[in-house]
Amino acid sequence: MTEFITPNDLSLQSSFYNLQKQSTICNLQSSMKVNRYGRAEILTPQQISSLFNDGFVNPRDRALFGICLYAAARINEAVTLFYGDVIGIKGVREKLVIRSFNTKGKQDTREIDIHPRLTQYLQEYKDSYPSLNKYNPNLFPGRHGRGHIHKASADRILRGICKKLEIEGVSTHSFRRTALTQMSDAGVPLRHIQAISGHRTLAALERYLGVTDKQKQHAISTLDF
């Protein structure tokens, strides 16, 4: 006997498929980033030390990802910085400027205090590339000195270094997520963090912050009954 598939059957199959797909996406987003899927992993102090001491041997890469970590910048915000946004006549500025047209959603321009470690990375980068700002106003010039380095190129650089160092789950977004989570853990008020991160709302910022293994271990250790 021949069975016929009705429109209702097709609709049910489609709904079931969509539910499975959404469930898979949610599972991936709740786990660490694997093969470029899921959430960006929060870096441990050991991983940060390994990346900046052994991985980023090029002063440009150290400065680029240093901005992502110590200024909690998105990768696109970092690669599109102008030289003058970070470095002035007297050298590295006290604050860097992330212009509104380079932010996600074209949010307000942000001024962020430059961390002493980042000042060091930027100064080393400036000293290593004396031709910076002579022919290209971008802080991180692109290939053949044109435009700025693309965020996809930065992603490839990071993935290559992480593979060499055998670090999994890390993406260009890990630096920003790590910085903001660390600020929250240190008790910095969310509104102050929001001024640095540029999130539109506090709710969006709260969803973004991660929970570290150390925090989960501490939570369990409080069960002293």
MORA-V140365 format. One record per pair of residues at least 6 apart in sequence whose ideal C-beta (glycine too) atoms are under 8 Angstrom apart, sorted by the first residue. I is the first residue (numbers start at 1). GAP is how many residues later the second one is. Records with the same first field share a line. If there is no record, write none. Layout:
# MORA-V140365
I: GAP / GAP
This chain:
# MORA-V140365
28: 9 / 10
29: 9 / 10
30: 8 / 9
31: 7 / 8
32: 6 / 7 / 9 / 136 / 137
33: 6 / 7 / 8 / 136 / 137 / 138 / 141
34: 134 / 135
36: 135
38: 131
39: 138 / 171
40: 129 / 130 / 131 / 132 / 133 / 134 / 137
41: 127 / 128 / 129 / 130 / 133
42: 132 / 135 / 136 / 139 / 168 / 170
43: 8 / 26 / 127 / 131 / 132 / 135
47: 120 / 123
48: 21 / 130
50: 115 / 117
51: 14 / 110 / 111 / 114 / 116
52: 10 / 13 / 14
54: 111
55: 106 / 107 / 109 / 110
56: 6 / 9 / 105
59: 62 / 65 / 66 / 68 / 69 / 70
60: 65 / 68 / 69 / 80
61: 96 / 100
62: 59 / 62 / 63
63: 55 / 58 / 59 / 61 / 62 / 77
64: 14 / 15 / 76 / 85 / 90
65: 13 / 89 / 93 / 107 / 110
66: 51 / 52 / 55 / 56
67: 6 / 11 / 14 / 19 / 29 / 51
68: 6 / 7 / 10 / 104 / 107 / 108
69: 49 / 106 / 107 / 109 / 110
70: 44 / 45 / 47 / 48 / 109
71: 7 / 25 / 27 / 41 / 43 / 44 / 47 / 108 / 125
72: 40 / 103 / 104 / 107 / 108 / 111 / 124 / 125
73: 25 / 39 / 103
74: 29 / 30 / 99 / 102
75: 76 / 79 / 80 / 97 / 98 / 101
76: 26 / 28 / 75
77: 21 / 25 / 26 / 27
78: 62 / 76
79: 61 / 69 / 70 / 71 / 72 / 75
80: 22 / 58 / 68
81: 15 / 17 / 21 / 57 / 58 / 59
82: 17 / 55 / 56 / 57
83: 49 / 50 / 54 / 55 / 56
84: 49 / 53
85: 11 / 12 / 13 / 14 / 54
86: 6 / 7 / 10 / 11 / 28 / 36 / 53
87: 6 / 35 / 39 / 45 / 46 / 52
91: 32 / 35
92: 22 / 27 / 30 / 31 / 34
93: 21
94: 19 / 20
95: 16 / 17 / 18 / 19
96: 15 / 16 / 18
97: 12 / 13 / 14
98: 11 / 12 / 13 / 14 / 100
99: 10
100: 6 / 7 / 8 / 9
103: 6 / 7 / 95
104: 94
105: 95
107: 91 / 93
108: 90
110: 85 / 86 / 88
112: 84
114: 8
125: 7
126: 6
132: 7 / 9
135: 10
136: 9 / 10 / 11
138: 9 / 10
139: 9
140: 8 / 9
141: 6 / 7 / 8
142: 6 / 7 / 8 / 11
143: 6 / 10
151: 21
154: 18
155: 16 / 17
158: 12 / 13 / 14
162: 6 / 8
176: 21
177: 31 / 32 / 33
180: 13 / 16 / 17 / 25 / 28 / 29
181: 28 / 29 / 31
183: 9 / 10 / 13
184: 6 / 9 / 25
185: 27 / 30
190: 12 / 15 / 16
191: 11
193: 12
194: 8 / 11
197: 8 / 11
199: 6 / 9
